[in-house]
């Protein structure tokens, strides 16, 4: 059974029982991504590490380690 078929079945059952309709598949994906990002930032703060700029700083270190070609 596909996700779409399962959602249609859930909607049908909810209407029969007079319950609120379930959200469409994928409706809350961005909210979940935001919550995961915020949770990761929260854990970083609890570990007493800088919460911002970690990726940029790491990429900057990697770029400075590479030998520069003169051209």
N, C-alpha and C positions, 0 to 999 in steps of 0.2 A: 504494500500500500504506500503510495507516495504521500509526501507532506500535504499536498493540496487536497488529496482525497481524505486524509485524516482530518484536516481542518473542516472540510465540508461536512463530514460525519459529526464532528464536535458541534458545529453550528446547528445542525439539524436536531441533535439531542438537546442542546441548550434551549432551542425554541420550543421543543415539546414540553420541557419541564419549566418553562417560564424563567429561566436563568439568564444572566447577562451573557452576551456573546463573547467567545474567546478572541484575543487579538490575532490578527493575521500573522502567518509565519514571517519572521524577519522584521516585524514592526518595532521590536525593542532592541535590535542588534546594536545600534549606535549607543544606546544608553548603557548596555552591558560593556561595550568597549571603554566608554568614559569611566564607568565604575571600576573596571580593572586597572586603568591608568591611575586613577585617584588612589586606589588601594596600594598600588606599587609605590607611589610617591609617599604615602603615609608610612609604609614599612621602612622606606629609606630614611625618613625623618626619625622614626623610632630607633633606628640603628645609628643615629647621629652622624649621618653622611650628608653631604650637600644634596639638596633635592632637585636643583635645576642645573642644567648645563653639563651633565655628566657625559652625554653622548657627544656633544660638540667638543668637549675637552679631550675625550679619548680619540676622536677622529683627528683632532689637531695634533696630538702626540704622534699618531701614526703617520701623518703627512710629513711631519718634521723629521722623522726617522729615515725616510727614504732619501737616497742620494739624489741631488738635483742634477739634471743634465744641462750642460751649457750648450746653447744652440744658436 
